[in-house]
C-alpha cells in the first residue's frame, strides 16, 4: 500500500479558497493510513496551496451548499462511508471508520474526482476501466469481481488538460 499512498504515482486533492486572504483555505483528500484528511499542511502531508502540482483547475463556487461546512455534512461523510465499506470488503483494518479508508480503489484521486464532480456538476474523468472480474480468481482476490473502474491520477490529469476554458 505504501507505493500507492506515497504520492509517487500521482496525487489529487481539493482546495477551496474561502477568501483572498493568504492561508484562508480548506483542503480535502484521502491519505494512506489516515483516510479522509482536512487541511493537511506538514512535512509528512502537504495539501496546502504552496504544494507544487502538475495541473490545476480553478473555478468560482457560488452555491452555498458547496461551502466547507456543508460539504462536511453531506458529500464527504458519504465518500468516507463508501471507502470504509470497500476497505471492509477488502479485509482491511480501518482505524477510524468515520474517516473512511484509503484503498487502491478508493484513493486520493477517487476522493478528489468524486468531490469535484459533485461540487461543480462537471464530469471530469478520473477513473479508468478495469476488468476486475478477469483478475479476481486469477489473483485470489474475490472483491475484484465487483470492480469495473479504478481511480487514476493520470486519468484525472488528462481530463483536466483537455479543458481549454478557465473560469
Protein Blocks (a to p, Z undefined) as FASTA:
>chain_A
ZZmmnomnoccdddddfbfbehiacddddefjlopaehiacfklccbfklccfbdcdddd
fbfklgfklmmmmmmmmmmmmmmmmmmmnopacfblmnopadfklcfklmmmmmmmmmno
pacdfbdcddfklmmmmnopaklmmpcbdcdfklmmmmmmmpmbdZZ
